[in-house]
């Protein structure tokens, strides 16, 4: 999809330089991809404090049991 945007050339040039991108399109695509991933990661903060935590849970014991079960197969 062709899109015309008025983007500050100084920003594009700096992004191309820092990211070692050959084209403006490459720089903008990388920037958008990074922005989207970052925003998705921020959503995890919405769940902070909402997950029940069991202090007695022993994840190492669970791993050992999983390994034992896998070895028996």
LUMLUMDREN-2810 file (N, C-alpha, C; in Angstrom, 1 decimal):
<atoms>
<atom><aa>X</aa><ch>A</ch><at>N</at><xx>0.9</xx><yy>-1.2</yy><zz>0.0</zz></atom>
<atom><aa>X</aa><ch>A</ch><at>CA</at><xx>0.0</xx><yy>0.0</yy><zz>0.0</zz></atom>
<atom><aa>X</aa><ch>A</ch><at>C</at><xx>0.9</xx><yy>1.2</yy><zz>0.0</zz></atom>
<atom><aa>X</aa><ch>A</ch><at>N</at><xx>0.7</xx><yy>2.0</yy><zz>-1.0</zz></atom>
<atom><aa>X</aa><ch>A</ch><at>CA</at><xx>1.5</xx><yy>3.3</yy><zz>-1.1</zz></atom>
<atom><aa>X</aa><ch>A</ch><at>C</at><xx>1.0</xx><yy>4.3</yy><zz>-0.1</zz></atom>
<atom><aa>X</aa><ch>A</ch><at>N</at><xx>1.9</xx><yy>5.0</yy><zz>0.6</zz></atom>
<atom><aa>X</aa><ch>A</ch><at>CA</at><xx>1.5</xx><yy>6.0</yy><zz>1.6</zz></atom>
<atom><aa>X</aa><ch>A</ch><at>C</at><xx>2.4</xx><yy>7.1</yy><zz>1.5</zz></atom>
<atom><aa>X</aa><ch>A</ch><at>N</at><xx>1.9</xx><yy>8.3</yy><zz>1.5</zz></atom>
<atom><aa>X</aa><ch>A</ch><at>CA</at><xx>2.7</xx><yy>9.5</yy><zz>1.5</zz></atom>
<atom><aa>X</aa><ch>A</ch><at>C</at><xx>2.7</xx><yy>10.1</yy><zz>2.9</zz></atom>
<atom><aa>X</aa><ch>A</ch><at>N</at><xx>3.9</xx><yy>10.3</yy><zz>3.5</zz></atom>
<atom><aa>X</aa><ch>A</ch><at>CA</at><xx>3.9</xx><yy>10.9</yy><zz>4.8</zz></atom>
<atom><aa>X</aa><ch>A</ch><at>C</at><xx>5.0</xx><yy>12.0</yy><zz>4.8</zz></atom>
<atom><aa>X</aa><ch>A</ch><at>N</at><xx>4.7</xx><yy>13.0</yy><zz>5.6</zz></atom>
<atom><aa>X</aa><ch>A</ch><at>CA</at><xx>5.6</xx><yy>14.1</yy><zz>5.8</zz></atom>
<atom><aa>X</aa><ch>A</ch><at>C</at><xx>6.4</xx><yy>13.8</yy><zz>7.1</zz></atom>
<atom><aa>X</aa><ch>A</ch><at>N</at><xx>7.6</xx><yy>13.2</yy><zz>6.9</zz></atom>
<atom><aa>X</aa><ch>A</ch><at>CA</at><xx>8.4</xx><yy>12.8</yy><zz>8.0</zz></atom>
<atom><aa>X</aa><ch>A</ch><at>C</at><xx>9.7</xx><yy>13.6</yy><zz>8.0</zz></atom>
<atom><aa>X</aa><ch>A</ch><at>N</at><xx>10.1</xx><yy>14.1</yy><zz>9.2</zz></atom>
<atom><aa>X</aa><ch>A</ch><at>CA</at><xx>11.3</xx><yy>14.9</yy><zz>9.4</zz></atom>
<atom><aa>X</aa><ch>A</ch><at>C</at><xx>12.5</xx><yy>14.1</yy><zz>8.8</zz></atom>
<atom><aa>X</aa><ch>A</ch><at>N</at><xx>13.1</xx><yy>14.7</yy><zz>7.8</zz></atom>
<atom><aa>X</aa><ch>A</ch><at>CA</at><xx>14.3</xx><yy>14.1</yy><zz>7.1</zz></atom>
<atom><aa>X</aa><ch>A</ch><at>C</at><xx>15.4</xx><yy>13.8</yy><zz>8.1</zz></atom>
<atom><aa>X</aa><ch>A</ch><at>N</at><xx>15.6</xx><yy>14.7</yy><zz>9.1</zz></atom>
<atom><aa>X</aa><ch>A</ch><at>CA</at><xx>16.7</xx><yy>14.5</yy><zz>10.0</zz></atom>
<atom><aa>X</aa><ch>A</ch><at>C</at><xx>16.4</xx><yy>13.2</yy><zz>10.8</zz></atom>
<atom><aa>X</aa><ch>A</ch><at>N</at><xx>15.2</xx><yy>13.0</yy><zz>11.2</zz></atom>
<atom><aa>X</aa><ch>A</ch><at>CA</at><xx>14.8</xx><yy>11.8</yy><zz>12.0</zz></atom>
<atom><aa>X</aa><ch>A</ch><at>C</at><xx>15.1</xx><yy>10.5</yy><zz>11.1</zz></atom>
<atom><aa>X</aa><ch>A</ch><at>N</at><xx>14.6</xx><yy>10.6</yy><zz>9.9</zz></atom>
<atom><aa>X</aa><ch>A</ch><at>CA</at><xx>14.8</xx><yy>9.4</yy><zz>9.0</zz></atom>
<atom><aa>X</aa><ch>A</ch><at>C</at><xx>16.3</xx><yy>9.1</yy><zz>8.8</zz></atom>
<atom><aa>X</aa><ch>A</ch><at>N</at><xx>17.1</xx><yy>10.2</yy><zz>8.5</zz></atom>
<atom><aa>X</aa><ch>A</ch><at>CA</at><xx>18.5</xx><yy>10.0</yy><zz>8.3</zz></atom>
<atom><aa>X</aa><ch>A</ch><at>C</at><xx>19.2</xx><yy>9.4</yy><zz>9.6</zz></atom>
<atom><aa>X</aa><ch>A</ch><at>N</at><xx>18.8</xx><yy>9.9</yy><zz>10.7</zz></atom>
<atom><aa>X</aa><ch>A</ch><at>CA</at><xx>19.4</xx><yy>9.4</yy><zz>12.0</zz></atom>
<atom><aa>X</aa><ch>A</ch><at>C</at><xx>19.0</xx><yy>8.0</yy><zz>12.2</zz></atom>
<atom><aa>X</aa><ch>A</ch><at>N</at><xx>17.8</xx><yy>7.6</yy><zz>11.9</zz></atom>
<atom><aa>X</aa><ch>A</ch><at>CA</at><xx>17.3</xx><yy>6.2</yy><zz>12.1</zz></atom>
<atom><aa>X</aa><ch>A</ch><at>C</at><xx>18.0</xx><yy>5.3</yy><zz>11.1</zz></atom>
<atom><aa>X</aa><ch>A</ch><at>N</at><xx>18.2</xx><yy>5.8</yy><zz>9.9</zz></atom>
<atom><aa>X</aa><ch>A</ch><at>CA</at><xx>18.9</xx><yy>5.0</yy><zz>8.9</zz></atom>
<atom><aa>X</aa><ch>A</ch><at>C</at><xx>20.4</xx><yy>4.8</yy><zz>9.3</zz></atom>
<atom><aa>X</aa><ch>A</ch><at>N</at><xx>21.0</xx><yy>5.8</yy><zz>9.9</zz></atom>
<atom><aa>X</aa><ch>A</ch><at>CA</at><xx>22.4</xx><yy>5.7</yy><zz>10.3</zz></atom>
<atom><aa>X</aa><ch>A</ch><at>C</at><xx>22.5</xx><yy>4.8</yy><zz>11.5</zz></atom>
<atom><aa>X</aa><ch>A</ch><at>N</at><xx>21.7</xx><yy>5.0</yy><zz>12.5</zz></atom>
<atom><aa>X</aa><ch>A</ch><at>CA</at><xx>21.8</xx><yy>4.2</yy><zz>13.7</zz></atom>
<atom><aa>X</aa><ch>A</ch><at>C</at><xx>21.4</xx><yy>2.7</yy><zz>13.5</zz></atom>
<atom><aa>X</aa><ch>A</ch><at>N</at><xx>20.4</xx><yy>2.5</yy><zz>12.6</zz></atom>
<atom><aa>X</aa><ch>A</ch><at>CA</at><xx>20.0</xx><yy>1.1</yy><zz>12.4</zz></atom>
<atom><aa>X</aa><ch>A</ch><at>C</at><xx>20.6</xx><yy>0.5</yy><zz>11.2</zz></atom>
<atom><aa>X</aa><ch>A</ch><at>N</at><xx>21.6</xx><yy>1.2</yy><zz>10.5</zz></atom>
<atom><aa>X</aa><ch>A</ch><at>CA</at><xx>22.3</xx><yy>0.7</yy><zz>9.3</zz></atom>
<atom><aa>X</aa><ch>A</ch><at>C</at><xx>21.3</xx><yy>0.2</yy><zz>8.3</zz></atom>
<atom><aa>X</aa><ch>A</ch><at>N</at><xx>20.2</xx><yy>1.0</yy><zz>8.1</zz></atom>
<atom><aa>X</aa><ch>A</ch><at>CA</at><xx>19.2</xx><yy>0.7</yy><zz>7.1</zz></atom>
<atom><aa>X</aa><ch>A</ch><at>C</at><xx>19.6</xx><yy>1.4</yy><zz>5.7</zz></atom>
<atom><aa>X</aa><ch>A</ch><at>N</at><xx>19.4</xx><yy>0.7</yy><zz>4.7</zz></atom>
<atom><aa>X</aa><ch>A</ch><at>CA</at><xx>19.8</xx><yy>1.2</yy><zz>3.3</zz></atom>
<atom><aa>X</aa><ch>A</ch><at>C</at><xx>18.8</xx><yy>2.2</yy><zz>2.8</zz></atom>
<atom><aa>X</aa><ch>A</ch><at>N</at><xx>17.5</xx><yy>2.0</yy><zz>3.2</zz></atom>
<atom><aa>X</aa><ch>A</ch><at>CA</at><xx>16.5</xx><yy>2.9</yy><zz>2.6</zz></atom>
<atom><aa>X</aa><ch>A</ch><at>C</at><xx>15.6</xx><yy>3.5</yy><zz>3.7</zz></atom>
<atom><aa>X</aa><ch>A</ch><at>N</at><xx>14.9</xx><yy>4.5</yy><zz>3.3</zz></atom>
<atom><aa>X</aa><ch>A</ch><at>CA</at><xx>14.0</xx><yy>5.1</yy><zz>4.2</zz></atom>
<atom><aa>X</aa><ch>A</ch><at>C</at><xx>12.9</xx><yy>4.1</yy><zz>4.6</zz></atom>
<atom><aa>X</aa><ch>A</ch><at>N</at><xx>12.4</xx><yy>3.4</yy><zz>3.6</zz></atom>
<atom><aa>X</aa><ch>A</ch><at>CA</at><xx>11.3</xx><yy>2.4</yy><zz>3.9</zz></atom>
<atom><aa>X</aa><ch>A</ch><at>C</at><xx>11.8</xx><yy>1.4</yy><zz>4.9</zz></atom>
<atom><aa>X</aa><ch>A</ch><at>N</at><xx>13.0</xx><yy>0.9</yy><zz>4.8</zz></atom>
<atom><aa>X</aa><ch>A</ch><at>CA</at><xx>13.6</xx><yy>0.0</yy><zz>5.7</zz></atom>
<atom><aa>X</aa><ch>A</ch><at>C</at><xx>13.6</xx><yy>0.6</yy><zz>7.1</zz></atom>
<atom><aa>X</aa><ch>A</ch><at>N</at><xx>14.0</xx><yy>1.8</yy><zz>7.2</zz></atom>
<atom><aa>X</aa><ch>A</ch><at>CA</at><xx>14.1</xx><yy>2.4</yy><zz>8.6</zz></atom>
<atom><aa>X</aa><ch>A</ch><at>C</at><xx>12.7</xx><yy>2.6</yy><zz>9.2</zz></atom>
<atom><aa>X</aa><ch>A</ch><at>N</at><xx>11.8</xx><yy>3.1</yy><zz>8.4</zz></atom>
<atom><aa>X</aa><ch>A</ch><at>CA</at><xx>10.4</xx><yy>3.3</yy><zz>8.9</zz></atom>
<atom><aa>X</aa><ch>A</ch><at>C</at><xx>9.8</xx><yy>1.9</yy><zz>9.3</zz></atom>
<atom><aa>X</aa><ch>A</ch><at>N</at><xx>10.0</xx><yy>0.9</yy><zz>8.5</zz></atom>
<atom><aa>X</aa><ch>A</ch><at>CA</at><xx>9.4</xx><yy>-0.4</yy><zz>8.8</zz></atom>
<atom><aa>X</aa><ch>A</ch><at>C</at><xx>10.0</xx><yy>-0.9</yy><zz>10.1</zz></atom>
<atom><aa>X</aa><ch>A</ch><at>N</at><xx>11.3</xx><yy>-0.8</yy><zz>10.2</zz></atom>
<atom><aa>X</aa><ch>A</ch><at>CA</at><xx>11.9</xx><yy>-1.3</yy><zz>11.5</zz></atom>
<atom><aa>X</aa><ch>A</ch><at>C</at><xx>11.4</xx><yy>-0.5</yy><zz>12.7</zz></atom>
<atom><aa>X</aa><ch>A</ch><at>N</at><xx>11.3</xx><yy>0.8</yy><zz>12.5</zz></atom>
<atom><aa>X</aa><ch>A</ch><at>CA</at><xx>10.8</xx><yy>1.6</yy><zz>13.6</zz></atom>
<atom><aa>X</aa><ch>A</ch><at>C</at><xx>9.4</xx><yy>1.2</yy><zz>14.0</zz></atom>
<atom><aa>X</aa><ch>A</ch><at>N</at><xx>8.5</xx><yy>1.0</yy><zz>13.0</zz></atom>
<atom><aa>X</aa><ch>A</ch><at>CA</at><xx>7.1</xx><yy>0.7</yy><zz>13.3</zz></atom>
<atom><aa>X</aa><ch>A</ch><at>C</at><xx>7.1</xx><yy>-0.7</yy><zz>14.0</zz></atom>
<atom><aa>X</aa><ch>A</ch><at>N</at><xx>7.9</xx><yy>-1.6</yy><zz>13.5</zz></atom>
<atom><aa>X</aa><ch>A</ch><at>CA</at><xx>7.9</xx><yy>-3.0</yy><zz>14.1</zz></atom>
<atom><aa>X</aa><ch>A</ch><at>C</at><xx>8.3</xx><yy>-2.9</yy><zz>15.5</zz></atom>
<atom><aa>X</aa><ch>A</ch><at>N</at><xx>9.4</xx><yy>-2.1</yy><zz>15.8</zz></atom>
<atom><aa>X</aa><ch>A</ch><at>CA</at><xx>9.9</xx><yy>-2.0</yy><zz>17.2</zz></atom>
<atom><aa>X</aa><ch>A</ch><at>C</at><xx>8.8</xx><yy>-1.3</yy><zz>18.1</zz></atom>
<atom><aa>X</aa><ch>A</ch><at>N</at><xx>8.2</xx><yy>-0.3</yy><zz>17.6</zz></atom>
<atom><aa>X</aa><ch>A</ch><at>CA</at><xx>7.1</xx><yy>0.4</yy><zz>18.3</zz></atom>
<atom><aa>X</aa><ch>A</ch><at>C</at><xx>6.0</xx><yy>-0.6</yy><zz>18.7</zz></atom>
<atom><aa>X</aa><ch>A</ch><at>N</at><xx>5.5</xx><yy>-1.3</yy><zz>17.7</zz></atom>
<atom><aa>X</aa><ch>A</ch><at>CA</at><xx>4.4</xx><yy>-2.3</yy><zz>17.9</zz></atom>
<atom><aa>X</aa><ch>A</ch><at>C</at><xx>4.8</xx><yy>-3.3</yy><zz>19.0</zz></atom>
<atom><aa>X</aa><ch>A</ch><at>N</at><xx>6.0</xx><yy>-3.9</yy><zz>18.9</zz></atom>
<atom><aa>X</aa><ch>A</ch><at>CA</at><xx>6.5</xx><yy>-4.9</yy><zz>19.8</zz></atom>
<atom><aa>X</aa><ch>A</ch><at>C</at><xx>6.5</xx><yy>-4.3</yy><zz>21.2</zz></atom>
<atom><aa>X</aa><ch>A</ch><at>N</at><xx>7.1</xx><yy>-3.1</yy><zz>21.3</zz></atom>
<atom><aa>X</aa><ch>A</ch><at>CA</at><xx>7.2</xx><yy>-2.4</yy><zz>22.6</zz></atom>
<atom><aa>X</aa><ch>A</ch><at>C</at><xx>5.8</xx><yy>-2.1</yy><zz>23.2</zz></atom>
<atom><aa>X</aa><ch>A</ch><at>N</at><xx>4.9</xx><yy>-1.6</yy><zz>22.4</zz></atom>
<atom><aa>X</aa><ch>A</ch><at>CA</at><xx>3.5</xx><yy>-1.4</yy><zz>23.0</zz></atom>
<atom><aa>X</aa><ch>A</ch><at>C</at><xx>2.8</xx><yy>-2.7</yy><zz>23.4</zz></atom>
<atom><aa>X</aa><ch>A</ch><at>N</at><xx>3.1</xx><yy>-3.7</yy><zz>22.7</zz></atom>
<atom><aa>X</aa><ch>A</ch><at>CA</at><xx>2.5</xx><yy>-5.0</yy><zz>23.1</zz></atom>
<atom><aa>X</aa><ch>A</ch><at>C</at><xx>3.1</xx><yy>-5.5</yy><zz>24.5</zz></atom>
<atom><aa>X</aa><ch>A</ch><at>N</at><xx>4.4</xx><yy>-5.3</yy><zz>24.6</zz></atom>
<atom><aa>X</aa><ch>A</ch><at>CA</at><xx>5.0</xx><yy>-5.7</yy><zz>25.9</zz></atom>
<atom><aa>X</aa><ch>A</ch><at>C</at><xx>4.5</xx><yy>-4.8</yy><zz>27.0</zz></atom>
<atom><aa>X</aa><ch>A</ch><at>N</at><xx>4.2</xx><yy>-3.6</yy><zz>26.8</zz></atom>
<atom><aa>X</aa><ch>A</ch><at>CA</at><xx>3.6</xx><yy>-2.7</yy><zz>27.9</zz></atom>
<atom><aa>X</aa><ch>A</ch><at>C</at><xx>2.3</xx><yy>-3.3</yy><zz>28.4</zz></atom>
<atom><aa>X</aa><ch>A</ch><at>N</at><xx>1.6</xx><yy>-4.0</yy><zz>27.6</zz></atom>
<atom><aa>X</aa><ch>A</ch><at>CA</at><xx>0.3</xx><yy>-4.5</yy><zz>28.0</zz></atom>
<atom><aa>X</aa><ch>A</ch><at>C</at><xx>0.4</xx><yy>-5.5</yy><zz>29.2</zz></atom>
<atom><aa>X</aa><ch>A</ch><at>N</at><xx>1.6</xx><yy>-6.1</yy><zz>29.3</zz></atom>
<atom><aa>X</aa><ch>A</ch><at>CA</at><xx>1.7</xx><yy>-7.1</yy><zz>30.4</zz></atom>
<atom><aa>X</aa><ch>A</ch><at>C</at><xx>1.6</xx><yy>-6.4</yy><zz>31.7</zz></atom>
<atom><aa>X</aa><ch>A</ch><at>N</at><xx>2.0</xx><yy>-5.1</yy><zz>31.8</zz></atom>
<atom><aa>X</aa><ch>A</ch><at>CA</at><xx>1.9</xx><yy>-4.4</yy><zz>33.0</zz></atom>
<atom><aa>X</aa><ch>A</ch><at>C</at><xx>0.5</xx><yy>-4.2</yy><zz>33.5</zz></atom>
<atom><aa>X</aa><ch>A</ch><at>N</at><xx>-0.5</xx><yy>-4.3</yy><zz>32.6</zz></atom>
<atom><aa>X</aa><ch>A</ch><at>CA</at><xx>-1.9</xx><yy>-4.3</yy><zz>33.0</zz></atom>
<atom><aa>X</aa><ch>A</ch><at>C</at><xx>-2.2</xx><yy>-5.5</yy><zz>33.9</zz></atom>
<atom><aa>X</aa><ch>A</ch><at>N</at><xx>-1.5</xx><yy>-6.6</yy><zz>33.8</zz></atom>
<atom><aa>X</aa><ch>A</ch><at>CA</at><xx>-1.7</xx><yy>-7.8</yy><zz>34.6</zz></atom>
<atom><aa>X</aa><ch>A</ch><at>C</at><xx>-0.9</xx><yy>-7.8</yy><zz>35.9</zz></atom>
<atom><aa>X</aa><ch>A</ch><at>N</at><xx>-0.1</xx><yy>-6.8</yy><zz>36.2</zz></atom>
<atom><aa>X</aa><ch>A</ch><at>CA</at><xx>0.7</xx><yy>-6.8</yy><zz>37.4</zz></atom>
<atom><aa>X</aa><ch>A</ch><at>C</at><xx>-0.2</xx><yy>-6.8</yy><zz>38.6</zz></atom>
<atom><aa>X</aa><ch>A</ch><at>N</at><xx>0.1</xx><yy>-7.7</yy><zz>39.5</zz></atom>
<atom><aa>X</aa><ch>A</ch><at>CA</at><xx>-0.7</xx><yy>-7.8</yy><zz>40.7</zz></atom>
<atom><aa>X</aa><ch>A</ch><at>C</at><xx>-2.0</xx><yy>-8.6</yy><zz>40.6</zz></atom>
<atom><aa>X</aa><ch>A</ch><at>N</at><xx>-2.3</xx><yy>-9.1</yy><zz>39.4</zz></atom>
<atom><aa>X</aa><ch>A</ch><at>CA</at><xx>-3.6</xx><yy>-9.8</yy><zz>39.2</zz></atom>
<atom><aa>X</aa><ch>A</ch><at>C</at><xx>-3.4</xx><yy>-11.3</yy><zz>39.2</zz></atom>
<atom><aa>X</aa><ch>A</ch><at>N</at><xx>-2.1</xx><yy>-11.8</yy><zz>39.1</zz></atom>
<atom><aa>X</aa><ch>A</ch><at>CA</at><xx>-1.9</xx><yy>-13.2</yy><zz>39.1</zz></atom>
<atom><aa>X</aa><ch>A</ch><at>C</at><xx>-1.6</xx><yy>-13.7</yy><zz>40.5</zz></atom>
<atom><aa>X</aa><ch>A</ch><at>N</at><xx>-2.4</xx><yy>-14.8</yy><zz>40.8</zz></atom>
<atom><aa>X</aa><ch>A</ch><at>CA</at><xx>-2.2</xx><yy>-15.4</yy><zz>42.1</zz></atom>
<atom><aa>X</aa><ch>A</ch><at>C</at><xx>-0.8</xx><yy>-16.1</yy><zz>42.2</zz></atom>
<atom><aa>X</aa><ch>A</ch><at>N</at><xx>-0.1</xx><yy>-15.9</yy><zz>43.3</zz></atom>
<atom><aa>X</aa><ch>A</ch><at>CA</at><xx>1.2</xx><yy>-16.4</yy><zz>43.5</zz></atom>
<atom><aa>X</aa><ch>A</ch><at>C</at><xx>1.2</xx><yy>-17.4</yy><zz>44.7</zz></atom>
<atom><aa>X</aa><ch>A</ch><at>N</at><xx>1.7</xx><yy>-18.6</yy><zz>44.5</zz></atom>
<atom><aa>X</aa><ch>A</ch><at>CA</at><xx>1.8</xx><yy>-19.5</yy><zz>45.6</zz></atom>
<atom><aa>X</aa><ch>A</ch><at>C</at><xx>3.2</xx><yy>-19.7</yy><zz>46.0</zz></atom>
<atom><aa>X</aa><ch>A</ch><at>N</at><xx>3.5</xx><yy>-19.1</yy><zz>47.2</zz></atom>
<atom><aa>X</aa><ch>A</ch><at>CA</at><xx>4.9</xx><yy>-19.1</yy><zz>47.7</zz></atom>
<atom><aa>X</aa><ch>A</ch><at>C</at><xx>5.4</xx><yy>-20.6</yy><zz>47.9</zz></atom>
<atom><aa>X</aa><ch>A</ch><at>N</at><xx>4.5</xx><yy>-21.5</yy><zz>48.1</zz></atom>
<atom><aa>X</aa><ch>A</ch><at>CA</at><xx>5.0</xx><yy>-22.9</yy><zz>48.3</zz></atom>
<atom><aa>X</aa><ch>A</ch><at>C</at><xx>5.3</xx><yy>-23.7</yy><zz>47.1</zz></atom>
<atom><aa>X</aa><ch>A</ch><at>N</at><xx>4.9</xx><yy>-23.1</yy><zz>45.9</zz></atom>
<atom><aa>X</aa><ch>A</ch><at>CA</at><xx>5.1</xx><yy>-23.8</yy><zz>44.6</zz></atom>
<atom><aa>X</aa><ch>A</ch><at>C</at><xx>6.6</xx><yy>-24.0</yy><zz>44.4</zz></atom>
<atom><aa>X</aa><ch>A</ch><at>N</at><xx>7.0</xx><yy>-25.3</yy><zz>44.0</zz></atom>
<atom><aa>X</aa><ch>A</ch><at>CA</at><xx>8.4</xx><yy>-25.6</yy><zz>43.8</zz></atom>
<atom><aa>X</aa><ch>A</ch><at>C</at><xx>8.5</xx><yy>-26.0</yy><zz>42.3</zz></atom>
<atom><aa>X</aa><ch>A</ch><at>N</at><xx>8.9</xx><yy>-25.0</yy><zz>41.5</zz></atom>
<atom><aa>X</aa><ch>A</ch><at>CA</at><xx>9.0</xx><yy>-25.2</yy><zz>40.1</zz></atom>
<atom><aa>X</aa><ch>A</ch><at>C</at><xx>10.2</xx><yy>-26.2</yy><zz>39.7</zz></atom>
<atom><aa>X</aa><ch>A</ch><at>N</at><xx>11.2</xx><yy>-26.3</yy><zz>40.6</zz></atom>
<atom><aa>X</aa><ch>A</ch><at>CA</at><xx>12.3</xx><yy>-27.2</yy><zz>40.3</zz></atom>
<atom><aa>X</aa><ch>A</ch><at>C</at><xx>11.8</xx><yy>-28.6</yy><zz>40.5</zz></atom>
<atom><aa>X</aa><ch>A</ch><at>N</at><xx>11.0</xx><yy>-28.9</yy><zz>41.5</zz></atom>
<atom><aa>X</aa><ch>A</ch><at>CA</at><xx>10.4</xx><yy>-30.2</yy><zz>41.7</zz></atom>
<atom><aa>X</aa><ch>A</ch><at>C</at><xx>9.6</xx><yy>-30.6</yy><zz>40.5</zz></atom>
<atom><aa>X</aa><ch>A</ch><at>N</at><xx>8.8</xx><yy>-29.7</yy><zz>40.0</zz></atom>
<atom><aa>X</aa><ch>A</ch><at>CA</at><xx>8.0</xx><yy>-30.0</yy><zz>38.8</zz></atom>
<atom><aa>X</aa><ch>A</ch><at>C</at><xx>8.9</xx><yy>-30.4</yy><zz>37.6</zz></atom>
<atom><aa>X</aa><ch>A</ch><at>N</at><xx>10.0</xx><yy>-29.6</yy><zz>37.4</zz></atom>
<atom><aa>X</aa><ch>A</ch><at>CA</at><xx>10.9</xx><yy>-30.0</yy><zz>36.3</zz></atom>
<atom><aa>X</aa><ch>A</ch><at>C</at><xx>11.5</xx><yy>-31.4</yy><zz>36.5</zz></atom>
<atom><aa>X</aa><ch>A</ch><at>N</at><xx>11.9</xx><yy>-31.7</yy><zz>37.7</zz></atom>
<atom><aa>X</aa><ch>A</ch><at>CA</at><xx>12.4</xx><yy>-33.0</yy><zz>38.0</zz></atom>
<atom><aa>X</aa><ch>A</ch><at>C</at><xx>11.4</xx><yy>-34.1</yy><zz>37.6</zz></atom>
<atom><aa>X</aa><ch>A</ch><at>N</at><xx>10.2</xx><yy>-33.9</yy><zz>38.1</zz></atom>
<atom><aa>X</aa><ch>A</ch><at>CA</at><xx>9.1</xx><yy>-34.9</yy><zz>37.8</zz></atom>
<atom><aa>X</aa><ch>A</ch><at>C</at><xx>8.9</xx><yy>-35.0</yy><zz>36.3</zz></atom>
<atom><aa>X</aa><ch>A</ch><at>N</at><xx>8.9</xx><yy>-33.9</yy><zz>35.6</zz></atom>
<atom><aa>X</aa><ch>A</ch><at>CA</at><xx>8.7</xx><yy>-33.9</yy><zz>34.1</zz></atom>
<atom><aa>X</aa><ch>A</ch><at>C</at><xx>9.9</xx><yy>-34.7</yy><zz>33.4</zz></atom>
<atom><aa>X</aa><ch>A</ch><at>N</at><xx>11.1</xx><yy>-34.5</yy><zz>33.9</zz></atom>
<atom><aa>X</aa><ch>A</ch><at>CA</at><xx>12.2</xx><yy>-35.2</yy><zz>33.3</zz></atom>
<atom><aa>X</aa><ch>A</ch><at>C</at><xx>12.1</xx><yy>-36.7</yy><zz>33.6</zz></atom>
<atom><aa>X</aa><ch>A</ch><at>N</at><xx>11.7</xx><yy>-37.0</yy><zz>34.8</zz></atom>
<atom><aa>X</aa><ch>A</ch><at>CA</at><xx>11.5</xx><yy>-38.5</yy><zz>35.1</zz></atom>
<atom><aa>X</aa><ch>A</ch><at>C</at><xx>10.5</xx><yy>-39.1</yy><zz>34.2</zz></atom>
<atom><aa>X</aa><ch>A</ch><at>N</at><xx>9.4</xx><yy>-38.4</yy><zz>34.1</zz></atom>
<atom><aa>X</aa><ch>A</ch><at>CA</at><xx>8.3</xx><yy>-38.9</yy><zz>33.2</zz></atom>
<atom><aa>X</aa><ch>A</ch><at>C</at><xx>8.8</xx><yy>-39.0</yy><zz>31.8</zz></atom>
<atom><aa>X</aa><ch>A</ch><at>N</at><xx>9.6</xx><yy>-38.1</yy><zz>31.3</zz></atom>
<atom><aa>X</aa><ch>A</ch><at>CA</at><xx>10.1</xx><yy>-38.2</yy><zz>29.9</zz></atom>
<atom><aa>X</aa><ch>A</ch><at>C</at><xx>11.0</xx><yy>-39.3</yy><zz>29.7</zz></atom>
<atom><aa>X</aa><ch>A</ch><at>N</at><xx>11.8</xx><yy>-39.6</yy><zz>30.8</zz></atom>
<atom><aa>X</aa><ch>A</ch><at>CA</at><xx>12.8</xx><yy>-40.7</yy><zz>30.7</zz></atom>
<atom><aa>X</aa><ch>A</ch><at>C</at><xx>12.1</xx><yy>-42.0</yy><zz>30.6</zz></atom>
<atom><aa>X</aa><ch>A</ch><at>N</at><xx>11.0</xx><yy>-42.1</yy><zz>31.2</zz></atom>
<atom><aa>X</aa><ch>A</ch><at>CA</at><xx>10.2</xx><yy>-43.4</yy><zz>31.3</zz></atom>
<atom><aa>X</aa><ch>A</ch><at>C</at><xx>9.5</xx><yy>-43.7</yy><zz>30.0</zz></atom>
<atom><aa>X</aa><ch>A</ch><at>N</at><xx>9.4</xx><yy>-42.8</yy><zz>29.1</zz></atom>
<atom><aa>X</aa><ch>A</ch><at>CA</at><xx>8.7</xx><yy>-43.0</yy><zz>27.8</zz></atom>
<atom><aa>X</aa><ch>A</ch><at>C</at><xx>9.6</xx><yy>-43.8</yy><zz>26.9</zz></atom>
</atoms>
